[in-house]
């Protein structure tokens, strides 16, 4: 049974449609990234499924309604900028979150170790760096060991070191078996952390599936020869070449991932083409994302 089912969610702000008939299914154990530019409807989606915002149309259900109208004890979430009391330390702030969630007292040492704040557990929140504050917010989502954790732009505003540290923590949380739902506009973050991705733009769902299926299975190959015209002609006649793009210093080809560069080089050599440049790489999510969002 899915952890979360979203059916045709629509949200309007006056003449602006923030979400337009959005439907998603999140299965247990998935690490699901909602990816889109700023203003695409990511935070609106999270706000609705967490009960902070009311949708205009559509519906959603958590855990197949197993927990009735109040499934929040099984969900930990950061929505936008986390707020804690500046004069309290880490454990004291986490305890306030526990009380709000109506959970019994607990020791927070393990959570603070997971988010790398154990050594600063007695320091007041106001002394924390931005990265430490974000890590404490991640820790807050783990209180009560919920089945699902939700993060809204978890590395927003952090420096490269902070991004790397938070990303590692997210990967560790995901590997623990929890279902993770993360909204982000950072492509690299989604690609490295998530197993599944939904791409949205202007409130519309453009693509969804495993990261591997959204990523093209094609290889991108850069080639150049002293005889550029002959190179192009041979490539156009080759069944394994799907697309050819012109660049100033080379031709870029989309080829099947099963084709290795040695085979390609030998094929061209047999056709009388001597390469002066050959580089292959897997198409990355950034390229796929730009193609999807620019053409739809």
C-alpha positions in Angstrom: 0.0 0.0 0.0 1.4 3.5 -0.8 2.5 5.7 2.0 1.0 8.8 0.2 -1.4 9.1 -2.6 -2.0 12.6 -4.1 -4.9 12.9 -6.5 -5.5 15.9 -8.8 -4.4 18.5 -6.2 -5.1 22.0 -7.3 -4.3 25.3 -5.5 -5.0 28.8 -6.7 -4.0 32.2 -5.4 -6.3 34.6 -7.2 -5.5 34.3 -10.9 -2.4 32.2 -10.3 -2.6 28.4 -10.3 0.1 27.2 -8.0 -0.8 23.5 -8.5 -2.7 22.1 -11.4 -4.2 18.6 -11.0 -1.1 17.2 -9.4 -1.1 13.4 -8.9 1.7 11.4 -7.3 2.0 8.0 -5.5 4.8 7.6 -3.0 5.6 4.0 -2.0 7.1 2.9 1.3 10.9 3.1 1.3 11.3 5.4 -1.6 13.5 8.5 -1.4 11.3 10.8 -3.5 12.5 14.2 -4.8 10.1 16.8 -6.0 12.2 18.8 -8.3 11.4 22.2 -9.9 12.5 25.8 -10.3 11.6 28.2 -7.5 7.9 29.0 -7.7 7.0 25.7 -9.3 4.6 24.6 -6.6 6.9 22.4 -4.4 6.4 24.1 -1.1 2.6 24.4 -1.8 2.4 20.7 -2.4 4.2 20.0 0.9 2.0 22.5 2.7 -1.2 20.8 1.6 -0.2 17.3 2.4 1.0 18.4 5.9 -2.3 20.2 6.5 -0.8 23.7 6.6 -2.7 24.8 3.4 -6.1 23.9 2.1 -6.4 22.7 -1.5 -9.0 24.1 -3.9 -9.6 20.7 -5.6 -8.3 17.2 -5.3 -7.4 15.0 -2.4 -4.6 13.1 -0.7 -4.3 10.3 1.8 -1.6 9.1 4.1 -1.0 5.4 4.8 -4.3 4.4 3.2 -6.1 6.3 6.0 -4.7 3.6 8.4 -4.2 6.3 11.1 -7.5 8.1 10.4 -7.5 11.9 10.3 -4.3 12.3 12.3 -1.3 10.6 10.7 1.1 13.3 11.8 2.8 11.2 14.5 4.2 9.0 11.7 5.5 12.0 9.8 8.5 14.3 10.6 8.8 17.4 8.5 10.7 20.6 7.9 8.7 23.2 6.0 10.6 26.3 4.9 12.9 27.9 7.5 13.0 26.0 10.8 12.4 28.0 13.9 13.8 27.1 17.4 14.1 29.0 20.7 17.5 30.9 20.6 18.1 30.7 24.3 17.6 26.9 24.6 20.1 24.2 23.7 19.7 21.4 21.2 18.0 18.8 23.4 15.7 21.4 25.0 14.5 22.5 21.6 14.0 19.0 20.5 12.0 18.3 23.6 9.6 21.1 22.7 9.0 19.4 19.4 8.3 16.1 21.2 5.8 17.7 23.4 4.0 19.3 20.4 3.8 15.9 18.8 2.4 14.4 22.0 5.1 11.8 22.4 6.6 10.4 25.6 9.9 11.6 27.0 13.0 10.3 25.2 16.8 10.7 25.1 18.1 12.7 22.2 21.7 11.6 22.1 21.3 9.2 19.2 19.5 11.8 17.1 22.1 14.4 17.9 24.8 12.0 16.9 23.1 11.3 13.6 23.0 15.0 12.7 26.6 15.7 14.1 25.5 17.9 16.9 26.2 15.7 19.9 29.4 17.7 20.8 27.4 20.9 20.7 24.3 19.5 22.4 24.6 21.9 25.4 25.2 25.0 23.3 22.4 27.5 22.9 20.7 27.6 19.5 21.7 31.2 18.9 25.3 30.2 18.8 24.7 27.7 15.9 25.8 28.3 12.4 23.2 28.1 9.6 24.3 24.6 8.8 24.0 23.5 12.4 20.5 25.0 12.6 19.5 23.1 9.5 20.9 19.9 11.0 19.0 20.4 14.2 15.9 20.8 12.1 16.6 17.4 10.4 17.1 16.0 13.9 13.6 17.3 14.8 12.0 15.3 12.0 13.4 12.1 13.5 11.7 12.5 16.9 9.4 9.5 17.6 11.0 7.5 14.7 8.3 8.5 12.1 7.8 6.3 9.0 8.1 9.3 6.7 10.3 12.4 6.8 9.8 15.5 4.7 12.4 18.1 3.8 11.7 21.4 2.0 14.9 22.7 0.4 17.1 21.2 3.1 20.4 22.8 1.9 19.0 26.2 1.0 21.4 29.0 1.8 24.2 26.7 3.0 27.9 27.0 1.9 29.4 24.1 0.0 30.7 22.5 3.2 27.3 22.7 4.8 25.6 21.3 1.7 27.9 18.3 1.7 27.3 17.6 5.4 23.5 17.9 5.2 23.5 15.7 2.0 25.4 13.0 3.8 22.9 13.1 6.7 20.0 12.9 4.3 21.7 9.9 2.6 22.1 8.2 6.0 18.4 8.9 6.9 17.3 7.5 3.6 19.4 4.4 4.0 17.8 3.7 7.4 14.7 2.5 5.5 12.5 5.6 6.1 10.4 7.0 3.3 11.8 10.4 2.4 10.0 13.1 0.5 12.3 16.1 -0.4 11.5 19.2 -2.4 14.5 20.8 -4.0 15.6 23.0 -7.0 19.1 21.6 -6.7 19.5 19.0 -9.4 22.7 17.5 -8.0 21.1 17.1 -4.6 18.2 15.1 -6.0 20.4 12.9 -8.2 22.7 12.0 -5.3 20.1 11.4 -2.6 16.8 10.3 -4.3 15.6 7.0 -5.8 12.6 8.6 -7.5 11.9 12.1 -8.8 8.9 14.2 -9.9 9.7 17.2 -12.1 7.2 20.1 -11.8 7.0 23.5 -13.4 4.3 26.2 -12.9 2.3 23.7 -10.9 2.2 21.1 -13.6 3.8 17.6 -13.4 6.1 17.2 -16.3 7.7 13.8 -15.6 7.9 11.2 -12.8 9.6 7.9 -12.2 12.9 6.5 -10.9 15.9 8.8 -11.2 17.3 6.1 -13.6 14.2 6.3 -15.9 14.1 10.1 -15.9 17.8 10.1 -16.7 18.2 9.2 -20.4 19.7 5.8 -21.0 21.6 7.3 -23.8 25.3 8.1 -23.7 26.5 11.5 -24.9 29.7 11.3 -27.1 31.8 14.2 -28.2 33.7 13.5 -31.5 35.8 15.5 -33.9 37.9 14.7 -37.0 40.1 16.6 -39.4 37.3 15.9 -41.9 34.2 17.1 -40.1 31.9 16.8 -43.1 32.8 13.1 -43.6 32.4 12.5 -39.9 28.9 13.9 -39.9 27.9 11.9 -42.9 29.2 8.6 -41.4 27.4 9.3 -38.1 24.1 10.1 -39.8 24.3 6.7 -41.6 25.1 4.9 -38.3 22.1 3.1 -36.8 23.3 3.5 -33.2 23.5 7.3 -33.4 20.1 8.8 -32.3 20.8 12.6 -32.4 23.7 14.8 -33.6 24.3 18.3 -32.1 26.7 20.8 -33.6 29.2 22.6 -31.4 32.0 24.9 -32.3 34.8 22.5 -31.8 33.1 19.0 -32.0 30.0 17.1 -32.7 27.9 15.8 -29.9 26.0 12.5 -30.4 23.4 10.7 -28.4 24.1 7.0 -28.7 22.9 3.8 -27.1 24.5 3.2 -23.6 25.6 -0.3 -24.7 28.0 1.3 -27.3 31.6 1.6 -26.0 34.0 4.2 -27.3 36.4 1.5 -28.7 33.6 0.1 -30.9 32.6 3.6 -32.0 36.2 4.5 -32.8 36.8 1.3 -34.8 33.5 1.8 -36.7 34.5 5.3 -37.7 38.1 4.1 -38.6 36.7 1.4 -40.8 34.7 4.1 -42.6 37.9 6.2 -43.2 37.3 8.7 -40.4 40.2 9.3 -38.0 39.1 10.9 -34.8 41.0 13.8 -33.1 38.6 14.0 -30.2 36.5 11.4 -28.4 34.8 11.8 -25.0 31.8 9.9 -23.7 29.7 10.6 -20.7 26.3 9.7 -19.2 23.6 12.3 -19.7 23.0 13.8 -16.3 19.8 14.9 -14.6 20.6 18.6 -15.2 20.5 18.1 -19.0 17.3 16.0 -18.8 15.7 18.5 -16.5 16.5 21.4 -18.8 15.1 19.5 -21.8 11.9 18.6 -20.0 11.2 22.1 -18.6 12.2 24.0 -21.7 10.0 21.9 -24.1 6.8 21.7 -22.0 
